[in-house]
Amino acid sequence: MKILFVSLGCDKNLVDTEYMLGDLSARYSFTNNETEADIIVVNTCCFINDAKEESVNTILEMAEYRQNGSCKALIVCGCLAQRYKEEIQTEIPEVDAILGTNSTRDIVAAIESVLGGQKFMSFHSMDSIESHAKRILTKGGHTAYLKIAEGCDKHCTYCIIPSIRGKFRSVPMEELLSSAKQLVEDGAKELILIAQETTLYGVDLYGKKSLHLLLDELNKIEGLYWIRIMYCYPEEIYDELIASLKNNDKVCHYLDMPIQHINDTVLKRMGRKTTRADIEAIIHKLRQEIPDIALRTTLICGFPGETAEQHEELMYFINEMEFDRLGAFAYSMEEDTPAALLPDQVDEEIKEEWRDEVMELQEEIIFDCNETMIGRELYVMIEGELTAEHAFIGRTYRDAPDIDGYVFIQTSENLMSGDFVKVRITGAYEYDLIGELV
């Protein structure tokens, strides 16, 4: 029997999907074609309204194949399933099984139950971490995500994640190292560390922040070239972590540090644990200790009560700090969050206008930044070939997959995905670079 997986949302969701694929691989085959799928699994997201709508629309689309096609089982899992299980059960009767965020290990049992004529629901306690025997990579094999923790204890006022993913809990280090070695044996050359918050790794298991210790051990793995860290809360970045970033040769001088805003009043309403002074201090420290570090951040525009003056303060700060990478989102009101109950909700048009202004400013900043890269020589990991342009596409240490920029290299040499080559930067676009082989 053939299974179709549809994985929506973030890279953490993708890891869950890859583990479910691994659990099922011994008994089933997989397909990308909805019309030939006997079983369809939708791994959902509901972090913001757009993600929620995409998940619902995808379920409804797949329900058509369950009702009128050859599909014998429709299974919904992930964040939307955890948050809206009753609504899914009553309003979309074509759904045969619903798995919560900590129940993906029950995917085999769910399919067997449904094929046996029984509905299936599973919602395990979110006090533990799921374990799986096998994982099938879906990103081509040269880059792999390593999820080092689950859940979050921060409780930002705009965020629903703690209620659907549970409290913060770290994956034991020995398990992560075993998984990392297996991923490298399977062909991964870049490991990207992810969690709702990576910076607090180990506090629940070892009584102290231990991300630096994990990096030190990962750095010893033969055959691994790059280690990249995402989702570091600024207030939790600590000296040993900075030293590990600086001194381990495989750890990319790249840090994803979502700050969300810079105005102290807005930060306080968001439930964030930092001030503008704190954020400026950690940025200056990172750049002083690691001069070539690439800093990525994310921002929320139009948070309840945000004023035009506070938005202008954010714009001035962006211009002053010149982040290497930046993403901005219009605030999304999420039910059951404290922020949804705040007064002075900002008009949708204004939120989107402010977001667009931020991204237009960032485009100017990154173009200027990219122009300063001309003449530099950087190692690039090849990701593929653009046959029509007789060029290859790759990434530097400054670029995370799918969210950052690329380097385009014209060459007659026969390069392969996963190759590392030295490239001299010869030109710049708004977000991408042009280079030649050294």
Summary of the structure (lengths in Angstrom):
residues: 438
radius of gyration: 22.3
end to end distance: 49.4
largest distance: 64.6
contacts: 1484
relative contact order: 0.08
helix: 39%
strand: 22%
